[in-house]
Every structure is written in C-alpha cells, then in structure tokens.
Amino acid sequence: MALGLRSIGQVLAVLKPEFDDISISKIRFLEAEGLISPERAPSGYRRYAESDIERLRYILNMQKNHYLPLKVIRDNLDLMDRGESMPALPSAAQSAAAEVVDQAESLTPHPRPPRRAIRVTRRELLEVSGLTEAALTELEKHQLVVPRRGTIYYGRDALTVAVVARKLATYGMDARHLRVVKQAAEREVGLIEQAIAPHLRRNPAARALPAEVMQLVLHAHAAIMRSQLTQ
C-alpha cells in the first residue's frame, strides 16, 4: 500500500471514536452516492488518502451535528472542490427544518430517530417552517402544533407538523383536514396502549416497547394507505 494511504478498515478505526455509528457499509454507501472517491489498488481494494478521511469527517459531522441532508452536503462539497466560499452553517432550528423537508420530499414513511432534541421559539418556528401567522394560529387552535409541556418552546414533532402543513396547503388541505389525521392518530395510540399494556405489566423495564410498536403500526398504516390510493 502506498505511503499515507489507508484501508477501509483503518479509516473506520480512525473515525469510530468521533462517530460511533460509522460502519464499513456506510462508508461504501457514501462512495456509491459519489461523495467520496478513494483510489483503487490493482487488486480492487479501496485506498483512502488523508484528504478522503477529512472529506468523510466533514460529511459525518454535517449529518450528526447539523442535520444537513445529503443533497445539501453534496452541494457544499461541490463548492469546496471549486474553491468557492462555503455558506454559513445553519442554526439547529434551520437544520431541523431542512431535515424535515428532506424527509417529506423523499416520502420517508417515518422519521429517522433524532440524535438531538430540537427547541425553537414560536418566531423561529414561523421562520423555518414558512407558515404564516394565521396558519400557525389555526394549527394551534386545533392542538396540532403545541409547545413542549411546561415550556414556551416547540420540539421536533411540532416543527414536522408545521412544515408538512405548509406543504399540504398547496393541495388545498388545511388544519381542518389535519384534525382528521390527529383523530386517527389518537385512535391508533389508544390501540397501541391497550395492546401493549399486558406486556408492560409483565416487564415494566421494556420502555422501548411503545416506540417499537408505533414504528410497526406506522409501516402498516403507510402500506395500507398506499394500497388504497393505488386501487
């Protein structure tokens, strides 16, 4: 191996202390997406220069600490490659909004587990979601967007609903329609709570069970909706 070049296993060892979720498959995925381009030895093995590792470090940092979607990271890398100035890093609220929009546009059936809590003021919520004051007031009226209990700050779920509400408005759907979605969600939560209650009584330590069952129900919900819309 040429001087200064590392194998994919060695790169993993270098980055693992900073990014505990890094894996060989993730590095290969980023390569498949065209975000990194390591050299190939005649044998076909990948060989990573220090510049490749720094590029990986940047990508992982933008994902972990700034919640930037891959499209934005790719655009930033293109700027770096052309020697142009990088845009200012977004605030936590703006990054969260970008992530929410990215999920909505890619039709992700359920949100990725957040690594860090989001806390935004009402003004920031209006700014990053793109909602009008009147639209947000209507969502609040129907308890679709509410601050965290006991605070004046809004969390990730409130931000998600706000962004989705703004996007649905272009299709003529407003808070009245989302209220129907809320009622359906409340019924599903009741179903989940009733179903898992015996399991929680037998094993009170199974705190992750409601979230696991919720994800299964969400998958079923999305599949049933798709089947109904395509009939």
C-alpha positions, 0 to 999 in steps of 0.5 A: 500500500502506498505511503499515507494511504489507508484501508477501509478498515483503518479509516473506520478505526480512525473515525469510530471514536468521533462517530460511533455509528460509522460502519464499513457499509456506510462508508461504501454507501457514501462512495456509491452516492459519489461523495467520496472517491478513494483510489483503487489498488490493482487488486480492487481494494479501496485506498483512502488518502488523508484528504478522503478521511477529512472529506468523510469527517466533514460529511459525518459531522454535517449529518450528526451535528447539523442535520444537513441532508445529503443533497445539501452536503453534496452541494457544499462539497461541490463548492469546496472542490471549486474553491468557492466560499462555503455558506454559513452553517445553519442554526439547529432550528434551520437544520431541523427544518431542512431535515424535515423537508428532506424527509417529506420530499423523499416520502420517508414513511417515518422519521429517522430517530433524532440524535438531538432534541430540537427547541425553537421559539414560536418566531423561529418556528414561523421562520423555518417552517414558512407558515404564516401567522394565521396558519400557525394560529389555526394549527394551534387552535386545533392542538396540532402544533403545541409547545413542549409541556411546561415550556414556551418552546416547540420540539421536533414533532411540532416543527414536522407538523408545521412544515408538512402543513405548509406543504399540504396547503398547496393541495388545498388541505388545511388544519381542518383536514389535519384534525382528521389525521390527529383523530386517527392518530389518537385512535391508533395510540389508544390501540397501541396502549391497550395492546401493549399494556399486558406486556408492560405489566409483565416487564415494566423495564421494556420502555422501548416497547411503545416506540417499537410498536408505533414504528410497526403500526406506522409501516402498516398504516403507510402500506395500507394507505398506499394500497388504497390510493393505488386501487 
